[in-house]
Amino acid sequence: MALGGRKRVPAPGLVEVAFKLDSGVAYALKKQALPMVWRSESTTASVLIEHKIVTSVPSPFIVDASYAYRDGSELVLALKMMSGG
C-alpha cells in the first residue's frame, strides 16, 4: 500500500491520532499488524498483557484505553490522547 509516495512497511506498532466524530475527543490509535502479533507466543502474550494493563490498572502513569477492536488485518487500541509524548 502506497502512503504519501512511500511504501508502508509492516511494523509491530504504529500510532496515529484520530478524533471521535460526535465529541471531537482526540485518541491515540495504536495499530498492530496481526501477522506481527501472531508471529510468536511471546509477542501474542505481550499484546494481551498490554491490553489487560491499559484497560484495568488505574494509575496516573498509565494511559487509559477507551476502545480496542480489530480493523481488517490490524489490532487497534484507542488510548486517551496525552500531550507531551
Secondary structure, DSSP 4 states (H G I P E B T S, - for coil): -EETTEEPPP-S-EEEEEE-TTT--EEEEEEEEHHHHTT-HHHHHHHHHHHHHHHH---TTSPPEEEEEEETTEEEEEEE--TT-
